Amino acid sequence: MLKINFTLFLFLFSNILFSQFNIEHSVYFDTDIFSLTKTEKTRLQKFINTLPKKNVLQIEIYGFCDDIGGNNYNLTLSQNRADAIKEIFFSESFFSEKIVTVDGKGELLLNIIDEKDPEIIRALNRRVDIVIGYPEKKQIISPKKEKLVLKNVLFITGYSYLTFSSKKELDIIADKIKKSNFSFIIQGHVCCTQGVRDAIDKKTNKRNLSVARAKFVYDFFLEKGIKKERMSYEGLGHRFPLGLGEDKDRRVEILIVSD
């Protein structure tokens, strides 16, 4: 289950890009275990092998548990999971000197995401989040008819749930948009499907994951006070791959249609 390592690229609306962007990936664990399954280890190695090798700024590793077990036990287990991922970065010789954080956060509560089945939530919470920072050149962007890719707004694989570190990023974007007046369309994209098809939303089993992610952002903006008259949303499936790798295709974009 990759988090959607959804490298969603983030442009600020003050007309200047952030000076850093992140690529994020999640590794999932079985209950009460801090060793990786063969599948998850293969996924992690594939992720590391596809990462840009230049200009890595920093690597952060955060471990989590489900809500089963005591607090102290879960803190230790989450730290062991984070340490296990750190050791893989050392064994893969991928900029281990850039690791600045290896932190076990303990348990995540069942209400952290909007899902009815507690076992699905627990499975999604037994994970380690890896955040790799790269420099982003600043550039001026026009506020009219620009396509803005939301960087650092990341989703869990197969779902329209934000990752642990992404809510703060989306809060920043919402605050910037709220202070402006332009109208826009929120466009969701996915990777890794045949042709132009959309991916399956694991919550509903419908093939409309790009729509679900775009709607999640739409609903988030509504809750933050952005007027619905200013925005709409759509899912574009796999129609517009960027040709820059799978992580770049897993994205949400904002198309400004008027100022």
C-alpha positions in Angstrom: 0.0 0.0 0.0 2.0 3.0 -0.9 1.0 6.2 0.5 0.4 7.5 -2.4 3.7 8.5 -2.1 1.6 10.9 -3.6 4.0 13.3 -4.4 1.7 16.1 -4.9 3.5 19.2 -5.8 2.8 22.3 -3.9 2.9 25.8 -5.2 2.1 28.7 -2.9 -0.3 31.4 -4.0 1.8 34.3 -2.9 3.2 34.0 -6.5 6.4 32.4 -5.2 7.2 28.7 -5.0 8.2 27.1 -1.8 12.0 26.7 -1.5 11.6 22.9 -0.7 9.4 20.1 -1.9 9.1 16.6 -0.4 8.7 13.2 -1.8 7.0 10.8 0.7 6.5 7.1 1.0 4.8 4.9 3.6 5.8 1.4 4.6 3.2 -0.8 6.2 3.7 -3.5 8.9 1.9 -6.5 10.3 0.4 -6.4 13.8 2.9 -6.2 16.6 5.9 -6.5 14.2 8.7 -4.1 13.2 10.3 -6.3 10.5 9.2 -5.7 6.9 7.3 -8.2 4.8 9.0 -9.2 1.6 6.4 -7.2 -0.4 6.9 -4.0 1.7 10.7 -4.4 1.5 10.6 -4.7 -2.3 8.3 -1.7 -2.5 10.7 0.4 -0.3 13.7 -0.7 -2.4 11.9 0.2 -5.6 11.0 3.6 -4.1 14.6 4.3 -3.1 15.9 3.3 -6.5 13.6 5.7 -8.3 14.5 8.7 -6.1 16.5 11.6 -7.5 20.1 11.2 -6.4 21.1 14.9 -6.5 20.5 17.6 -4.0 18.9 15.6 -1.2 18.4 18.1 1.7 17.2 15.8 4.4 15.4 12.6 5.2 12.8 12.2 8.0 11.5 8.9 9.3 8.4 8.7 11.5 7.0 5.4 13.0 3.4 4.8 14.0 1.3 2.0 15.5 -2.4 1.1 15.7 -4.4 1.6 19.0 -3.9 -1.9 20.3 -1.5 -2.2 23.2 -0.3 0.2 25.9 1.2 3.6 25.3 4.7 2.8 26.3 4.7 -0.4 24.4 3.5 1.3 21.2 6.0 4.1 21.5 8.8 1.5 21.6 7.2 -0.5 18.7 6.9 2.6 16.6 10.5 3.6 17.3 11.7 0.1 16.3 9.8 0.4 13.1 11.4 3.8 12.3 14.8 2.3 13.2 14.2 -0.6 10.9 13.6 1.7 8.0 16.7 3.8 8.9 18.8 0.6 8.7 17.5 -0.1 5.2 18.6 3.4 4.1 22.0 2.6 5.4 22.1 -0.8 3.7 21.0 0.8 0.4 23.7 3.5 0.8 21.1 6.2 0.1 22.3 9.4 1.7 22.1 8.0 5.2 24.0 11.0 6.4 21.0 13.2 5.5 18.8 11.4 8.0 17.8 14.1 10.5 14.8 12.5 12.2 14.1 8.9 13.3 11.1 9.2 15.6 8.5 6.8 16.9 5.3 8.6 17.4 3.3 5.8 19.1 -0.3 5.0 18.3 -2.7 6.7 15.9 -6.3 6.8 17.0 -9.1 5.1 15.1 -10.7 8.4 14.2 -7.7 9.7 12.4 -9.3 9.0 9.0 -12.9 8.7 7.9 -13.3 5.0 7.5 -16.0 2.7 9.1 -14.0 -0.5 9.3 -11.6 -0.3 12.3 -9.4 -3.1 11.0 -8.7 -1.1 7.8 -7.8 1.9 9.9 -5.5 -0.1 12.0 -3.8 -1.6 9.0 -3.2 1.9 7.6 -1.9 3.2 11.0 0.8 0.4 11.3 3.3 2.2 9.2 6.4 4.3 8.8 6.3 7.6 6.9 9.4 8.6 5.0 9.8 12.2 4.0 12.7 13.2 1.7 13.3 16.9 1.1 14.7 18.4 -2.1 15.4 22.1 -3.0 12.9 23.9 -5.2 13.9 26.8 -7.3 11.9 29.9 -6.7 10.0 31.3 -9.6 7.3 33.9 -10.2 4.0 32.6 -11.4 1.1 34.5 -13.0 -2.2 34.3 -11.0 -4.2 33.8 -14.2 -4.7 30.5 -16.1 -1.9 28.8 -14.4 -1.8 25.1 -13.4 -0.6 24.7 -9.9 0.6 21.3 -8.7 0.1 20.7 -5.0 3.4 19.5 -3.8 3.7 17.9 -0.3 0.0 17.2 -0.2 0.2 13.4 0.0 -2.4 10.6 0.1 -2.4 7.0 1.4 -2.3 4.6 -1.5 -5.7 3.6 -2.8 -7.5 6.1 -0.6 -8.4 9.8 -0.5 -7.0 10.2 3.0 -4.2 12.6 3.6 -0.9 11.4 5.1 0.1 12.5 8.6 2.3 15.4 7.4 0.1 16.7 4.7 -2.8 18.4 6.6 -0.5 21.3 7.6 0.5 21.8 4.0 -3.1 21.9 2.8 -3.9 24.3 5.6 -1.3 26.7 4.3 -2.6 26.5 0.7 -6.2 27.0 1.9 -5.2 30.1 3.8 -3.5 31.6 0.7 -6.4 30.8 -1.6 -8.9 32.3 0.9 -7.1 35.6 0.7 -7.3 35.7 -3.1 -10.2 36.0 -5.5 -9.5 33.7 -8.5 -11.8 30.9 -9.5 -10.3 27.4 -10.1 -10.8 23.7 -10.9 -9.3 21.1 -8.6 -8.0 18.2 -10.8 -7.0 14.8 -9.5 -4.6 12.5 -11.3 -3.4 8.9 -10.7 -0.5 6.7 -11.9 0.0 3.1 -12.7 -3.2 2.2 -14.5 -3.6 0.8 -18.0 -4.3 3.5 -20.6 -6.2 6.5 -19.3 -8.3 4.6 -16.8 -8.8 5.8 -13.2 -7.6 3.8 -10.2 -9.8 2.0 -7.8 -10.8 3.8 -4.6 -10.3 1.1 -1.9 -12.9 2.7 0.4 -15.8 2.4 -2.2 -14.3 -0.1 -4.7 -15.3 2.3 -7.4 -12.8 3.2 -10.2 -12.8 6.9 -9.4 -9.8 7.5 -7.2 -8.7 10.7 -9.0 -12.2 12.1 -8.5 -12.2 11.1 -4.8 -8.9 12.9 -4.1 -10.0 16.0 -6.0 -13.3 16.0 -4.0 -11.4 15.6 -0.7 -9.4 18.8 -1.5 -12.7 20.5 -2.5 -14.4 19.6 0.8 -11.3 20.6 2.7 -11.3 24.0 1.1 -15.1 24.4 1.9 -14.4 23.7 5.5 -11.7 26.3 5.5 -14.2 28.9 4.3 -13.4 29.1 0.6 -16.6 29.9 -1.3 -18.0 27.0 -3.4 -18.8 29.5 -6.2 -15.1 29.9 -6.7 -14.2 26.2 -7.3 -15.1 22.9 -8.9 -13.4 19.6 -9.1 -12.8 16.7 -11.5 -10.8 13.5 -11.8 -8.7 13.0 -14.9 -7.5 9.5 -14.2 -4.3 8.6 -16.0 -4.9 10.8 -19.0 -2.1 13.2 -18.5 1.1 11.4 -17.2 4.0 13.8 -16.9 6.6 11.3 -18.1 8.7 12.0 -15.0 8.1 8.9 -13.0 5.2 7.4 -11.2 5.6 9.6 -8.1 5.1 12.7 -10.3 1.9 11.3 -11.8 0.2 10.9 -8.4 -0.8 14.4 -8.0 -3.5 17.0 -7.5 -3.5 20.2 -9.6 -5.3 23.5 -9.4 -6.2 25.1 -12.7 -6.9 28.8 -12.3 -9.6 29.8 -14.7 -10.2 33.5 -13.8 -8.7 36.2 -11.7 
